Amino acid sequence: MNICVIGTGYVGLVTGACFAEFGIRVTCVDNDLIKIKALQQGKIPIYEPGLEEMVAKNMKENRLLFTDNLEEGVRHSLAVFIAVGTPSDHQGKADLRYVKEVASAIGRTMDGYKLVVTKSTVPVGTGKIIADLIRKNQRKKLPFDMVSNPEFLREGSAIEDFMHPNRVVIGAESDQAKAIMKDLYSPLYLIETPFVITGVETAEMIKYASNAFLAAKISFINEMANLCEKVGADVHLVAKGMGLDQRIGSKFLHPGPGFGGSCFPKDTAALVQLGKSLGYEFEIVKTVIKVNQRQKKRMVEKILKATGPVRGKTLGVLGLTFKPNTDDIREAPALTIIRSLEKAGARIKAYDPAGMKEGKKVLKKVRFQDNLYEAAQGAEALILVTEWNPFRNIDWARMKGLLKRPLVIDLKNMYEPVKMQALGFKYVCVGRPTVE
Ligand code: NAD
């Protein structure tokens, strides 16, 4: 079968490469010509473990092609996946501009039956908007089916998540659409992946419900961490004690500087806006967002409390990306924290294993370093913001000689306070007592 994936970002490129790995011939389309030219030469524009090898293999076997020509992609394909971005607009609603552009272009270029599948995260009702736009732009009346197939992959483990998902959600009306989708995902059927087959609206809602719930879990444990600090309790043990209850589960109960990334902030905002547009105030999600914003501010207060006035002083920051194993810095807590510290007069030296190329575009005053030790050299304090593996194995004896003061502020609780204390550091973390 031939399919095409429109949008070759984190989701589109992984989707295209993984379907090619299933043995399907995939044309990946993007209107960013620089990206397409790089991909045609086998260069991957994003950092995602394992992706480069998978793309190279499938290009070599002639199952994965890249083009900026949407018409070429659509004409040769039975199924057309839409995987373009759906960022927040100024009100927090999902901006459907790119989805609508693509829907109109599919309508204009289709030359026979197509299965049009939305992979982008879109608010309930978008399936209908896409179908209307396709109909409106068709040169002659041609049959098509609309499917919602939201994506749940996580950056940093995207291939594993696509190849071994917890579930596949398919929102479709017609039997033909369901049959094609099942065919496309047949390798996942073989490994007994649960499939949730629903209507289009329900599938669209499942994605927002899942992301909002996960965001709520993060905001919950962050609030719990803040309270633990006040009473001297250890949030890690609280989370462990809670998480062992199977009704709760241990995942997403790690306190930190708040959630970021290209999904949770915009999807929670979009869900609230969707409710508002229908006269419904989604109170829990509104609070989740508020708590998350406050958490980032609290982290800045925590840092300033530990360092004292920072005007003219240098601070070393480790981690810019919103999570490890990605180069994505969209809405990363590190950005808010660094900007606030700069506002307070601090000079920032920073290091991130993959996020510095993107970081340089938006953090103009930061001095980016070649490794984590250079970021610490001459700094008043070392601030850990993202839990990259190399930051879990720091040579503290070396670090002590580089820092001006033995002060470590760990916003991801990567180290044991007693160990840091024994090593002679003042160690400030989240939801656990500070040790000196
Ligand atoms: P992205 O910004 O990385 O990629 C989007 C791509 O679409 C870009 O390469 C852009 O050039 C391309 N594009 C935009 N308009 C186009 C057009 N008219 N024609 C062709 N290409 C066009 O976005 P992403 O992170 O891959 O997210 C895509 C969607 O998937 C979003 O709705 C997002 O919410 C959802 N999603 C993302 C993740 C994630 O972890 N990133 C996970 C699940 C779902």
Residues whose N, C-alpha, C, O or C-beta is under 5 A from the ligand:
A	BS01	NAD	I6 G7 T8 G9 Y10 V11 G12 V29 D30 N31 D32 A83 V84 G85 T86 Y98 E101 V102 K119 S120 T121 E151 F152 L153 R154 E155 S262
